[in-house]
Amino acid sequence: MSSNRYRQLLKLIRYGLGVAALAWIIQQAAWGRVVETIGGMNRIAVTVILVLTVLEVLSRFAMWHVLLNALRRTPFSTAARATLTVSFVNQVIPSRVSGRSLAPVVLRQYTRYDWSELVPVAGFHTALYAVLNGAVALFGLALFASSFSKGLLIAVSVSAALYLVVGPSILLMGIRQRGPAG
């Protein structure tokens, strides 16, 4: 089998698996309940949720794009495909750690960059993601703290604190790893 045919076959298999996984996910949803819930919501709230969801996805694409462009010019579509693949892994395997740990492998698949470049970029991305999640959680706490029960307030506070400790810790470890010669 020629190299070109082999690549086309792999692409066809990959897209086939993607379509099958999407069909399975769509089939699993309780669409009647989803429509009923959304129908009972304020239209402005639904619009805000949809806009924020799209912005969140685009910001994830952009974060990978910026980080990969720091290595060398990388198409936005490459960053988007890598993001979607890591997100898919996170949905299939019940741990966000799995997707984060596989990010260098996924990036290597799409970019062919050196491991020595991709592992630090993936670590930096994880740190930025943690800091961003912690900051958003703190912002949410500031806005809605009076609406939370004491237990939920403690749980969200601890979660935000963990993000805000882990993210900067990863960044600090990366800086210390480079050493004085940098």
N, C-alpha and C positions, 0 to 999 in steps of 0.2 A: 504494500500500500504506500502510495507516495506521501511525502511530508504534508503537502497541501490538502490532500484528501483526509489524512489523519487529523489535521487541525480542524477541518470542516466537520468531521464526525464528532470530535470532542466538543465543538461549539454546539452542534445539534443536540448532543446528549446533555450538555450543561443547560441549554435553554429548555429542553424537555423536562429536566428535573425541576427547573425553576417554575415552569408552568404547572407541573404536577403538584409541587409544594404549595403554590398559590391557590390552586383549585381546592386542595385539601383544607387549607386555612379558611377559605371562603365558605366551604361546605360546613365547617365546624361552628361557624357563627350562628347565633340565634337572631336572625335578621328581623323577625317580627318584633322581638323585644328591643332591638337596637332602634328600629324605626319608631316604636312607641315611646321610648325614652327621649329620643331627639325631638319627636313631635311635641312632647310635653315641656320642652325647654324653651326659654326665651330665645327668640331668633338672634338677638344681638349676642347672647352668650354662645350660641352655636357658631356664629360667624367668628367671634373672637377665638374660640377653640380651634376652628379650622385654620384661621390665619396663623395663629401661634404654632400649630402643628407643622404647617408648611415652612414657616420661618425656622423652626427647630431643625427640620430635616436639611434645609438648605445651609444652615449654619454648620451642621456636621460635615456636609460635603465641603464647605468652604474651609473649615479647620484643617481637614486632611489636605486639601489643595494647597493652602498656604504652607503647611509644614513640608509637603513633598517638593514644592517649588523652592524651598530653601536649599534643597539638595541640587536640583536642576529643574528646568522647565518641564512641567508635568501637565497634561491635559486635565481639565476639570472633570471630564467624563471618567477618567481613570480614578480620580478621588471619589467620585460618586459610586462607581462600581465597587470599589474597595469598601466604602462605607456600607453599602447595601449588603455586601457579602458578610461583613462582620456582624451587622445587625441581624441578618438571617441566622447566623450561627448562634447568636445570643437568644434567639427565639426558639431554636430547635433544642439546644442544650440548656438546661435550666440553671445557668450560671453566667452572669455577665463576665466573670473572670475568663471563661472559655473563649469568648470572642476577643477580649483584650489580649489574651495570651497568644491567640492565633493571628492577630493583626499583622505582625511582621511576615508571616507566611503568606497571608492574603496579599499584602503589599508587594511582596517579592513576585508573586504570580502575575500581578498586573503591571509591574514596573521593571522587573529584572534588575533592580538596584542591588548593591551589595548589602549583605546582612549587617555589616558593621555600620551602615547608614540607616537601615530600616529599624533595627532594634531601638536605638536611642530616639528616633522619631516617634515610634509607637509608645515608648515610655513617656516622652514629653506630651504626647496627645492624651494619654491616660491621666497625667498630672493636671493638664489644663481642664480636662473634662471633670475631674474631681473638684477642682477649685470652682469651676462654673456651677456645678451641681450644688456645692455647699453654699455658694453665694445666693443662688436662686432659692434654696431652702430657707436661708436666713431672711431673705426678703419676704418670702411667704409667711414665715413666722411673725415677722414684724406686722404684716398686714392682717393676719388672721388669728393671732395668738389668743385673742379674747373669745374666739369661736371654738377653740379646741378644749377637749377635756384635759385634765391635768396629766393623765397617762399618755395621751397622744402628744401633748406639748413636750413632755420629757422625751418620748421616742423620736420625734422629729428633731428636737434639739440635739440629741445624741448623734443621730444620723448626720445632721449638718456638720456637727463638730468633727466627726470622723472624716468626712470629705475634706474639711478644711485643715485637718492634720495630715492626712495621707497625701493629698495633692502637693502641698509645699514640701513635704518630706521626700517625695519622689524627685521633685525639682532639685532639692538640695543634694540628694544622693548623686544625681546626674552631674551637677556642678563639681562635687567632690571627686567624682570618678575621673573627670577630665584632668585633674591635677593642676599644678601651677604652670606647666608648660602649655596647657589648653589647646 
